Amino acid sequence: MRNLFDAMYRHADEAGDKVAVSDSNGIIHRGELLAKVIGLAADLGPQPGPIGILAPNGIDWVVAQLGCALAGKIVVPLPTFFSSAQLGHIVRTASVGLILTTNEAKQLTEQS
């Protein structure tokens, strides 16, 4: 993983204004992506246990996955197409203590 983050730092430094990720909601540049990943990793620092990610594929998911990786956290993917019962089972079985989600996917967590 260290190589990935070394490359992200280098790319942000050399061409931070280039697009890193895009989805139907917009784009995020390399420098912005790195800043968000570092910020999330810092916020997650004291969080114990596995962290769930419930988000559609896109910018938010990429930031969450990379932020968790940088913070050294175990990630439990929570597919947005799972039923609330399936999500609840995964969360309980994996002892997920925190779920990172988006506004559009949040309704699924409220039903679990």
Secondary structure, 3 states (H helix, E strand, C coil): CHHHHHHHHHHHHHHCCCEEEEECCEEEEHHHHHHHHHHHHHHHCCCCCCEEEECCCCHHHHHHHHHHHHHCCCEEECCCCCCHHHHHHHHHHCCCCEEEECHHHHHHHHHC
